[in-house]
Amino acid sequence: MKDVVKYLITIVVCLVCGINSQAQNYTFRNVVMTDGLSGLLVNAIYKDSEGFVWLGTDNCLDRFDGVKVKHFEFRGIDFGRKKRVNCIAETDSKQLWVGNGIGLWRLNHSTHELERIVSEKIDFTVNALLADGETLYIGTDKGLYIQEGGQFTHVPIDKNMLAACNRIMDICLSEDKDVLWMATVQGLYAYSLKSKKIDSWHFRENVPEADYFRCLARIGQTLYLGTMSQGVVRFDMTRQAFSHTVSLGCDVISDISSDGKDLIYVATDGNGVHFLSHKKEQVVRSFCHELTNKDGIRSNSVYSLLVDDRNALWVGHFQAGLDYSLYQNGLFQTYAYPPLFNSTNLSIRSFENRGEEKVIGSRDGLFYINESTGIVKSFVKPVLTSDLILTICFYEGEYYVGTYGGGMMVLNPQTLSLKYFTQGDAELFQKGHIFCIRPDTKGHLWIGTSQGLFCYDGQTKEIKNYNSANSQLPEGNVYEINFDSTGKGWIATETGMCIYDPTSQSLRSNVFPEGFVHKDKVRTIYEDSQHNLYFIREKGSLFTSTLSMERYRNLPILSALPDNSLMSIVEDNLNWLWIGCNDGLIRMKGEGEEYDSFSFNDGVPGPTFTNGTAYKDERGILWFGNTKGLIYVDPAKVNEVRHKVRPIVFTDVLANGISVMGQELAHDQNNLTFSFTDFAYGLPSALLYEYRLEGVDSAWKLLTAQSEVAYYGLAAGKYSFRVRLPGNEQSEAVYEVKISPLIPWWGWGLLCVLVVTGVLLIRYYVWRPIRRAMVSALSQKEKPEEETAVETLHEEPQPEEKYKTNRLTDAECKELYERLVAYVEAEHPYINPELKMGDLATALKVSSHSLSYLLNQYLKQSYYDFINEYRVMRFKKIVTDSQYARYTLSALAELCGFSSRASFFRSFKKSTGVTPNEYIRSIGGTDKEE
């Protein structure tokens, strides 16, 4: 009911305020220090050619990939505020340049470190950077510098380096790239790149700091300059004249940029962000912090602003971190009829789409929309007995509406009146549960209820009831009715299925072959264009059958299709099957030879689709009920959008927790973590990937809400790690890595040579004298003892049978086991990483041999497996204790007695089947650093 009230209020606001419903919606996500940001002040934002977003904070350069933030520090600087990043730029060769309070820096892509550049020339503040091809223009506190081919040229505006005009705050090129415009703290300057001449203009209105220009942007022959006290000032290059623009509610302008066509993007230090139209000369969009808007920007004190190539908005704040608008490619749309109706955030449980006339059922009531007449009407309590609408069917000019707990009602679209269905059981049709309503080919209406199945004839007004007592209808609620292309009816109830035979007009439940799904709880039945039936069960994979049930089978489970979560199914005109789940949406062909998945980044507002709500209209558009609205998609546009996907990029590869540069690793660098991104910049919780490590994984594995995969204890060899968007080969990225063996191949060769050489030397220097002695002894008939000694030299010692002299009875084993467990649980000796079996034996006053017999023969367990189980149990206990909340995984493992990180991960995975962080997430915790 609360959602309905919010919805009605929204309609009123739209009508009163005249909101432009076609404007792009922005939902912002905030990134702060707990997300990895190095500081809360974001002074510069830049998106490079690869897709990374670079953030200049008060003390560091950060790289953001949509999930993780990586820091690049200014090493060797202890000047506090001078570390603040003022500007970032990239040349065509993908070289990244950074300016801060101490000078100019360049990112070394080989070492992943920032390097100070020409410190002997530029040892003062760099305020602005502009890249044009391989040329870099540098605005500093002491004039302009131009970098070309590695050479730096100094162009001062005034020969006096301390002159205010030399403090260049921002720069931009003219349209023909012949003139470089410079905004300074003492006016506007133009530097001709051909004649090397400098001209100046000043904006004076007897106001202090009127000429203090902080930033500038250009559209055509007009410059827009941000000032510290006069708001945004316009400069007409043709007339060479200044003029004011509209007021933005704050005159302190911190950043300004443009789309080069019409829009000027303005950041203010006090009143948020505004979009100015160059043509209309007015504000067309504003973003301000509002306490009631949790999806808006977090502060009005904006220091940096970027509108990127996908029109996503990036906002850097003074002390509130970074906000960015979540990107969606627009493939899916949420249905709205502005300004009267918007299905956003409505949980859609049913709908009937008849072109311009739609009836939509939700958890919060019923909605009628007629786009041709402009009529919109909602029905909620008390008009409805129940607000939960389960099914809607158009039959003989009226809409039949089934509810949960409120019976069945009939909506007349001409009068927009709603009345109860009056035929049959009044109690049921006014207060019962109506799960499905379907027409057959004979003009009858079939109704699935909590009290059986009903067949209604709209012409004669007769109604017939089928139940488990008078027919073969299985007991329980009737959830689904589907009439196939032959006229046969498939009925699914809570306890099984039956078939309606139109010839005999009877229900039959004894016609199903062995292995069919007739005993399962089926919620949806669908027939495709090839006359195959698909059955969605409450639990289990997708089941398919021919109409005759001659061939039927479970379809294989795709990595992108979670088991036990199917909700709805529909086929498009390209013969793709679209399957809505309670955790996403996929499409597939055949048995999954081709497949694709869709998420928030495609415009799907929420991951949960509702049962049976999938429909293809006469134009081929697909409609789906979702818990966040009624959504639709044009299948013909999917491939076009998918071809625009950026290839996945590896952001880091860790070996034993340490970032590695190369692809050939030592034998003990065998715990690998692969981090990657597809630059989606959407909801991290909506991330969806497939991955496999060739040689380890036999098939693709699904990865959700994460962007890294770890493997532990890999053997020596070559590996190829592959990752992609589900079913999207175009996005696939491959990382090749080789783990070297402990002894390389040439080492084994050298070892063989040494062994052969050793054998030959022994044979020559040892065996020959012994043989001669033996021959001499035999010829001289030496003493029997000596002969025995020689014979003994050739005999192999007989192996001693283990435990032969120290076997324990079952009773002795049981008594020793109870003492062992009592001692370990009371004294916790396992927290000592140096604990040996002999130490335990001494504490229990038994021999090591007896303790070894108990573990190996009685418990069938090695000593280390026994001890490590207790260490794992201790980890599970302390990881939930707030006292240890700040401990890393390595520190916790040490507290539990593990001698190494690798031993801890191996033992934990062996004991629980999951990694430590996977276990922590399963109990509601957050990942810990390793």
Secondary structure by P-SEA (a helix, b strand, c coil): caaaaaaaaaaaaaaaaccccccbbbbbbbbccccccccccccbbbbcccbbbbbbcccbbbbbcccbbbbbccccccccccccccccccccccbbbbbcccbbbbbcccccbbbbccccccccccccccccccbbbbbcccbbbbbcccbbbbbbccccccccccccccccccccccbbbbbcccbbbbbccccccccccccccccccccccccccccccbbbbbcccccbbbbcccccbbbbccccccccccccccccccbbbbbbccccbbbbbcccccccbbbbbbcccccccccccccccccccccbbbbbcccccbbbccccccccccccccccccccccccccccccccbbbbbcccbbbbbbccccbbbbbccccccccccccccccccbbbbbbccccbbbbccccccccccccccccccccbbbcccccccccbbbbbcccbbbbbcccccbbbbbcccccccccccccccccccccbbbbbcccccccccccccccccccccccccccccccbbbbccccbbbbbcccccbbbbcccccbbbbcccccccccccccccccccccbbbbbccccccccccccccccccccccccccccccccccccccccbbbbbcccccccccccaaaaaaaaccccccccccccccccccccccccccbbbbbcccccccccccccccccccccccbbbbbccccbbbbccccbbbbbbbbccccccccbbbbbbbbbccccaaaaaaaaaaaaaaaaaaaaccaaaaaaaaaaaaaacccaaaaaaaaaaacccccccccccccccaaaaaaaaaaaaaaaaaccccccccccaaaaaaaacccaaaaaaaacccccccaaaaaaaaaaaaaaaaccccccccccaaaaaaaaccccaaaaaaaaaaaccccaaaaaaaaccccccc
